[in-house]
Amino acid sequence: MNKEGQHKDNRKISLPKLLPNIFTTIGLCSGLTGIRFALDENWHNAVFCILVAACFDMIDGLSARLLKAFSPFGAELDSLADTISFGVSPAIITFLWIREPILSTDQQYLLEWFWIPFLFYSVCNAFRLARFNVMHSGESLEKERKSYFTGVPAPAAAGLVLMPLGLDFIFNRFNVDFAISTYPVWIICWVFLISSLMISRLPTFSFRNVRFNVASNKALLVLLTVCLGVSIFMKETWIFLFSLGILYFFSIPIASYTARKDKDRSY
């Protein structure tokens, strides 16, 4: 090996530059651990692991922008981690959840058919991430389109797919005698809908590029609102998260409307 090649192999990376990849790896481990909890029928922790993975997915992007720690390796690692944490894990968790009550019936043959929509979801997730990488590889997006994604992003899709479990947790919280998992056809239709939204051309809000400017005299009000939100999250976690999922779902047609208005205004 020549001296130039040896010099390249001995390059050192500072820890701050490595932080985004560390956060991505933690998120990947969390997403995989969700499958392990699902195998143990610990549904609360399984869903919680996907939420943790989504948090670290947001943190790794923020840290990469703040530290200017962009690299081809980090981009590929992020996409692969998203495919597993938000494509594979939610599909397996939800399938195992609806599988449990079916195993105690004489309709176990339906499980082979019920796997198809979850396979479809995982494939759509991979297609969506591949399209995202192609669209952003050359940083060729118009400035006005940076406020929107094309289709539902992978972490949001994972949260939407897991909403039936969240609703089931809420029913159990209030002792409602209704098990959503005993109606797998409803869940399958929901999974097909979210899968289609992922690979659709519909614009959805990209909150990573949203900039909020708060007047100084309203800063205290914002802090109090955050305090209230955190209090509700700690007391009624699943109600809070389920409400966020509903708000995001209904923001999709609003995003399509505002994107059309922005496009017309730019002409």
Secondary structure as UniProt FT lines:
FT   HELIX           3..9
FT   HELIX           15..39
FT   TURN            40..41
FT   HELIX           43..67
FT   HELIX           72..83
FT   HELIX           84..88
FT   HELIX           89..103
FT   HELIX           108..110
FT   HELIX           111..137
FT   TURN            138..139
FT   HELIX           143..147
FT   STRAND          148..150
FT   HELIX           154..161
FT   HELIX           163..173
FT   TURN            174..175
FT   HELIX           180..182
FT   HELIX           184..199
FT   STRAND          203..205
FT   HELIX           207..209
FT   HELIX           216..218
FT   HELIX           219..235
FT   HELIX           237..266
//
